[in-house]
Amino acid sequence: MVEAAAFAAKYTDLASPRLGAEVTFATDDFFADKSRLIDPASPVFIAGKYDDNGKWMDGWESRRRRNGGYDYCIIRLALPGILHGVDIDTSHFTGNFPPAASIDACLVDGEPDAETVWTEILPSVSLLGNNHHLHAIANGGTWSHLRLNIYPDGGVARLRVYGEVQCNWQQRDSTEVIDLAALLNGGRGIAASDQHYGSPSQILMPGRGVNMGDGWETRRRREPGNDWAIIALGHAGVISKVEVDTAHFKGNYPDRCSIQGALVTGGTEQSLVTQSMFWKTLLPEQPLSMDAIHAFEKEVVDIGPVSHVRLNIIPDGGVSRLRLFGRIAR
């Protein structure tokens, strides 16, 4: 389970509605609406809360089947991707969880139909009530939709789907200026000095942060030095503009920031932490202010193509978003 759980910290949840994912179909969602299955918030239990159909539950729940068969729902992922693991979460479902589940996948333009060929990527696994079920996915295919099958019926609180966005870079215009670090372009946070109040991957989300919890914030530093986060770009490229957004961070924004970068050709993600200390300076140290978008263009140093960057915040604090605009390098 420890090895299986590593994908949750390493990869992006491609079933996040904030990135554009949607539950498009369910055979039945009588007790709890199918859309709740991919709600980004952790599931909750509210004692005494009922609606017209019975006990309100935070997840997807079908009625009790009386005619054989089983229930399923279809999730359109935010973008096609290679999947590395899933978390089938039955939190708060105790007497009404499915005994088993499996997952199929397909790659289609538009939506699946009766002619769609599905591939099983997670064979049937047993489920427990009020538990997280983390399973690695060995299939290396690229998929756009998933079908979660539950046997025979019941409720699932959340489904998280961790993978790598596939952007079809060969067909992208190499003259286009894009945010190379965006989650929707395959960027991801891979390491940080401290993640006490949030993951560095959150600073790569689309849009501005909705509150102070929607970003990366470190604990108060009580020792010398500064905090940092390492970001893997979706594709190597030459960065020409940087935006650092401290939205909602007022009494806890970093005093300054700087960015280093490198075109990484070897090593491991663990060794990047050491390597990053010696990367070239992409953005020299810049002052930051509270609750503001800081745009840097003339300050950006041309160090050639980079595949990874290290955001240094001095000495500590919170950042809502990081944008790294540039052109891809073939």
JOZIFEN-V461797 format. One record per backbone hydrogen bond with DSSP energy under -0.5 kcal/mol. NH is the residue of the N-H (numbers start at 1). CO is the residue of the C=O. If there is no record, write none. Layout:
BEGIN
nh;co
NH;CO
NH;CO
END
This chain:
BEGIN
nh;co
5;1
6;2
6;3
7;4
8;5
9;5
9;6
10;6
11;7
12;163
14;12
14;161
15;161
16;13
17;38
19;16
20;17
21;16
22;76
24;22
24;74
25;74
27;72
31;61
32;61
36;33
37;34
38;35
39;36
47;45
49;46
50;48
51;54
54;51
56;49
58;44
59;57
60;156
61;32
61;59
62;154
71;150
71;152
73;148
74;25
75;146
76;22
77;75
77;144
78;14
81;143
82;164
83;81
83;141
84;162
85;162
86;135
87;160
88;133
89;87
89;158
90;88
90;131
93;90
94;92
98;155
99;151
100;151
101;125
102;149
103;122
104;147
105;119
106;145
116;113
118;116
119;105
121;103
121;119
122;103
125;101
127;99
130;90
130;93
131;128
133;88
134;132
135;86
135;133
137;84
138;136
143;81
144;106
145;106
146;75
147;104
148;73
149;102
149;147
150;71
151;100
152;150
155;96
156;60
157;89
158;89
159;37
160;87
162;85
162;160
163;12
163;161
164;82
166;80
167;165
171;168
172;169
176;173
178;176
178;326
180;178
180;324
182;179
183;204
185;182
186;183
187;182
188;232
190;230
191;230
193;228
197;217
198;195
202;199
203;200
204;201
205;202
214;211
215;213
216;319
217;215
218;317
227;313
227;315
229;311
230;191
231;309
232;188
233;231
233;307
234;180
237;306
238;327
239;237
240;325
241;325
242;296
243;323
244;294
245;243
245;321
246;244
246;292
249;246
250;248
254;318
255;314
256;314
257;286
258;312
259;283
260;310
261;280
262;308
264;262
272;268
273;269
273;270
274;270
275;271
276;272
277;274
278;275
279;276
280;261
282;259
282;280
283;259
284;299
286;257
288;255
291;246
291;249
292;289
294;244
294;292
295;293
296;242
300;297
301;282
303;301
306;237
307;262
308;262
309;231
310;260
311;229
311;309
312;258
312;310
313;227
313;311
314;256
315;313
318;252
319;216
320;245
321;245
322;203
323;243
325;241
325;323
326;178
327;238
329;236
330;328
END
